């Protein structure tokens, strides 16, 4: 009788602890990102359809340019023989002897004339012209008149424009931050630390408090500095084992919490809140960083091979895919990716399931 009771108790305890284990150990499956094609349009002899209420994004593929909306309608399409500068707000075509260059709104109407000799540059709705010699530039009004001019003596090797500030990196290793209202220099800073100083990549936070850069040869490094009154204090830096021999990308995230930077065969991600850094392998040269609501999208290139990489908000590489093309671009908005290659543009919706 006692044996039967012990066996019954053992079975009961086995079942009881099995149930408890299942309850405690059970975890929901991790959700995975899904990429669903929405539409694909051709940029070769497209049908022009304009919806004035839709936001327009620009495209530049080979020797063609134009604008399209989220529904796949191309509202403007042009070919050009030489060079182009384009943003979601403006575009201009020009040649190596550019002077008094006309520029246009996204709908094709003339916006103004840049009243100087040099190469136009548009960053969203900001207008600049890089002056002959490569050491100076001017900021322009919405009609192209000169508002102020930065006159340098060393070649400009890195440049970024934000709403309130313009930051420029020079071949002598110095960084200057200019107030967009009047062009006055608010910061003059040299990261240093290398045998051959040169600024190869730069970005500045929207509020102008942080400057991030990649600089130098023979001990190239990433430097993050913070403004304290009118001085920059280095708060983090990292030397690299190998130098990058070309200009590279440094990028503050839209929320201002993370800094992405491309170095030789890698991507660094520094978190301003946690003061932690993560590095990911990235063999291609990085061309562009875009952000959806939840993801960071990278476009890299090695010869004619392009790679799109996806990083989530935990700085984890979620996946990548590659393709061959003569030219390509990537835009991101909400939870969609817009991928252009050769003579087509595709919209890809991102969901998590």
C-alpha positions in Angstrom: 0.0 0.0 0.0 2.8 2.4 0.9 4.6 1.6 -2.3 1.5 2.5 -4.3 1.2 5.8 -2.4 4.8 6.7 -3.1 4.4 5.9 -6.8 1.3 8.0 -7.0 3.0 10.9 -5.2 6.0 10.6 -7.5 3.8 10.8 -10.6 1.9 13.7 -9.2 5.1 15.6 -8.4 6.5 14.8 -11.8 3.4 16.1 -13.6 3.2 19.2 -11.3 6.9 20.2 -11.8 6.6 19.5 -15.5 3.7 21.9 -15.8 5.6 24.6 -13.7 8.6 24.2 -15.9 6.6 24.6 -19.1 4.9 27.7 -17.8 8.2 29.3 -16.6 10.3 28.2 -19.6 7.8 29.0 -22.3 8.8 32.2 -24.2 7.2 33.7 -27.2 9.1 33.3 -30.4 11.1 36.3 -31.5 9.4 38.4 -34.1 11.1 38.6 -37.4 11.1 41.4 -39.9 9.4 40.8 -43.2 10.1 42.7 -46.4 7.2 42.8 -48.9 7.4 44.4 -52.4 4.6 47.0 -52.9 5.3 48.3 -56.3 8.0 48.7 -58.9 8.2 51.4 -61.6 10.4 52.1 -64.5 12.4 55.4 -64.9 12.9 54.7 -68.6 10.4 56.9 -70.5 8.0 57.1 -67.5 4.5 58.4 -67.6 4.4 61.7 -65.7 1.7 62.0 -63.1 1.7 64.8 -60.5 -0.2 64.8 -57.2 0.5 68.1 -55.5 -0.7 66.8 -52.1 1.9 64.0 -52.0 5.4 64.3 -50.6 8.0 64.0 -53.3 11.3 62.2 -53.0 14.1 62.7 -55.4 16.0 60.1 -57.5 19.3 60.3 -59.3 20.1 57.2 -61.4 22.9 57.5 -63.9 22.3 60.5 -66.1 18.6 60.8 -65.1 16.9 62.7 -62.3 13.4 63.3 -61.1 10.9 63.0 -58.3 8.4 60.3 -57.2 5.8 59.9 -54.5 4.8 57.1 -52.1 2.3 55.7 -54.6 4.9 55.3 -57.4 3.9 58.3 -59.4 6.8 60.1 -61.2 6.1 63.8 -61.2 9.3 65.0 -62.9 11.9 63.3 -65.1 14.9 64.7 -66.8 18.2 63.6 -68.4 21.3 65.7 -68.0 24.7 65.6 -69.8 27.1 66.4 -67.0 26.6 66.9 -63.2 23.7 67.3 -60.8 23.0 68.4 -57.3 19.6 67.4 -55.9 17.5 67.2 -52.7 13.8 66.7 -52.0 13.5 70.5 -52.3 15.7 71.6 -55.2 17.9 70.5 -58.1 20.3 71.9 -60.5 22.4 70.6 -63.4 25.8 72.1 -64.1 29.2 71.5 -65.7 32.8 72.1 -64.6 32.6 75.8 -65.5 29.4 76.4 -63.5 28.5 80.1 -62.9 25.2 81.8 -62.2 23.6 78.4 -62.1 19.8 78.2 -62.3 18.1 75.9 -59.9 14.6 74.5 -59.7 11.9 73.3 -57.3 10.8 69.7 -57.1 7.9 70.5 -59.5 10.3 71.8 -62.2 9.5 75.5 -61.7 12.5 77.8 -61.5 13.4 78.7 -57.9 16.3 81.1 -58.5 19.8 81.6 -59.7 22.9 81.0 -57.6 24.8 84.3 -58.0 28.3 83.0 -58.0 30.8 80.8 -59.8 31.0 77.3 -58.4 29.3 74.0 -57.8 25.8 74.1 -56.2 25.0 71.9 -53.3 21.5 71.2 -51.7 20.8 69.7 -48.3 17.1 69.4 -47.9 16.0 73.1 -48.3 19.4 74.5 -47.6 21.4 76.0 -50.6 25.2 76.3 -50.9 27.8 76.9 -53.6 31.3 75.6 -53.3 33.6 78.2 -54.8 36.6 77.7 -57.1 39.7 76.4 -55.4 37.9 74.0 -53.1 38.7 76.0 -49.9 35.6 78.3 -49.7 31.8 78.1 -49.9 28.8 80.4 -49.6 25.4 79.9 -48.1 22.6 81.2 -50.4 19.0 82.4 -49.9 16.0 80.6 -51.3 16.4 82.6 -54.5 20.2 82.1 -54.9 21.6 85.4 -53.5 24.7 85.1 -51.3 23.9 85.3 -47.6 27.5 84.8 -46.2 30.8 83.2 -47.3 33.3 81.0 -45.6 36.7 81.8 -47.0 39.3 79.1 -46.1 42.9 78.5 -47.0 42.9 74.7 -46.7 40.8 72.3 -49.0 37.4 71.3 -47.7 37.4 67.5 -47.1 34.1 67.0 -45.1 30.9 69.0 -44.9 27.5 68.7 -43.3 24.6 71.1 -43.1 21.9 71.2 -40.5 19.1 73.7 -39.9 21.0 75.9 -37.4 24.6 75.0 -38.1 27.0 74.2 -40.9 30.1 72.1 -40.0 33.1 71.9 -42.3 36.2 69.7 -42.0 39.5 70.7 -43.6 42.6 69.0 -44.9 44.7 70.5 -42.0 42.7 68.5 -39.5 40.5 71.3 -38.2 36.7 71.5 -37.8 34.8 74.7 -37.9 31.1 75.1 -36.9 29.3 78.1 -38.4 26.1 79.7 -37.4 23.7 79.6 -40.3 22.1 82.9 -39.5 25.2 85.0 -40.2 28.1 82.6 -40.9 30.0 83.4 -37.8 32.4 80.7 -36.5 31.2 79.3 -33.2 33.6 76.4 -32.9 37.2 76.0 -34.2 38.4 72.6 -33.1 41.1 70.1 -34.1 40.6 66.4 -33.0 44.3 65.6 -33.6 45.9 62.3 -32.7 47.3 61.3 -36.1 50.5 61.8 -38.0 48.7 63.3 -41.0 45.7 65.3 -39.9 42.7 65.5 -42.3 39.0 65.3 -41.6 37.4 62.5 -43.6 33.9 62.3 -42.1 31.9 64.6 -40.0 28.4 65.2 -38.5 27.0 67.5 -35.9 23.9 67.0 -33.7 20.9 69.2 -34.5 21.4 71.3 -31.4 25.1 71.9 -32.2 26.2 70.3 -28.9 28.0 67.3 -30.3 30.5 66.9 -33.1 31.5 63.4 -34.4 34.3 62.9 -36.9 36.7 60.5 -38.4 40.1 62.0 -39.0 43.8 61.4 -39.8 46.1 58.9 -41.5 48.6 56.8 -39.6 46.4 56.2 -36.5 43.1 57.2 -37.9 40.4 57.6 -35.3 36.8 58.4 -34.4 36.3 61.4 -32.1 33.2 62.5 -30.3 33.3 65.9 -28.6 30.8 68.0 -26.6 30.5 71.7 -26.5 31.3 73.4 -23.3 30.7 77.1 -23.7 32.7 77.8 -26.9 35.2 74.9 -26.4 34.9 71.3 -27.5 35.8 68.6 -25.0 36.6 65.1 -26.3 34.3 62.7 -24.5 35.1 59.5 -26.5 37.6 58.4 -29.1 38.8 55.2 -30.7 41.8 54.4 -32.9 41.5 52.1 -35.8 43.8 49.2 -36.8 43.6 50.2 -40.5 43.2 53.6 -42.2 40.3 54.3 -44.6 41.9 56.0 -47.6 38.8 57.9 -48.7 36.0 60.1 -47.3 33.6 58.3 -45.1 30.2 58.7 -43.4 29.4 59.8 -39.9 25.8 60.1 -39.0 23.7 61.1 -35.9 20.4 59.2 -35.7 17.2 61.2 -36.1 16.5 61.0 -32.4 20.0 62.1 -31.6 20.8 59.2 -29.4 23.2 57.2 -31.6 26.1 58.0 -33.9 26.9 55.7 -36.8 30.3 55.8 -38.4 32.0 53.8 -41.2 35.6 52.8 -40.9 37.8 50.2 -42.6 35.6 47.0 -43.0 33.4 48.0 -40.1 30.5 50.1 -38.8 30.7 51.7 -35.3 27.6 52.6 -33.3 28.0 54.8 -30.2 25.1 55.3 -27.9 25.1 58.7 -26.2 22.7 57.5 -23.4 24.4 54.3 -22.4 28.0 55.5 -23.3 28.4 52.1 -24.9 29.7 51.3 -28.4 29.0 48.4 -30.7 30.8 47.4 -33.9 29.5 45.4 -36.8 31.4 44.0 -39.8 30.8 46.0 -43.0 33.2 45.2 -45.8 31.6 47.6 -48.4 32.2 51.3 -48.6 29.2 52.9 -47.0 27.3 55.3 -49.4 24.1 56.2 -47.5 22.4 55.8 -44.1 18.6 56.1 -44.0 16.1 55.6 -41.2 12.6 54.2 -41.1 10.4 54.4 -37.9 12.2 51.4 -36.3 15.2 50.5 -38.5 18.4 51.9 -39.8 19.1 51.1 -43.5 22.5 51.1 -45.0 23.6 51.2 -48.7 27.1 50.0 -49.4 29.1 49.5 -52.6 32.0 47.4 -53.8 32.7 48.1 -57.5 29.3 47.4 -59.2 28.0 45.3 -56.3 25.6 47.1 -53.9 24.5 45.8 -50.5 21.5 46.9 -48.4 21.9 46.1 -44.7 19.2 46.4 -42.0 19.9 47.3 -38.4 17.2 47.4 -35.6 17.0 49.8 -32.7 19.1 47.4 -30.5 22.0 47.7 -33.0 21.5 44.2 -34.2 22.1 43.4 -37.9 18.7 41.9 -39.0 19.8 41.0 -42.5 21.1 42.1 -45.8 20.8 41.6 -49.6 23.0 42.4 -52.5 22.5 43.2 -56.2 24.5 44.4 -59.2 23.8 47.7 -60.8 25.5 50.6 -62.5 23.9 53.1 -60.2 21.6 52.9 -57.1 20.1 54.8 -54.2 18.0 54.1 -51.2 15.4 56.3 -49.3 13.5 55.4 -46.2 10.2 56.8 -44.8 7.8 55.6 -42.1 8.2 51.8 -42.4 9.0 51.7 -46.1 12.2 51.4 -48.2 12.5 52.9 -51.6 15.3 51.2 -53.6 16.4 52.6 -57.0 18.8 50.7 -59.3 19.6 51.4 -63.0 16.3 52.4 -64.5 13.8 51.3 -61.8 12.5 52.2 -58.4 10.9 49.7 -55.9 8.9 50.3 -52.8 9.3 47.7 -50.0 7.1 47.6 -46.9 8.7 46.5 -43.6 6.6 44.6 -41.1 7.5 42.6 -38.0 5.7 39.3 -37.6 
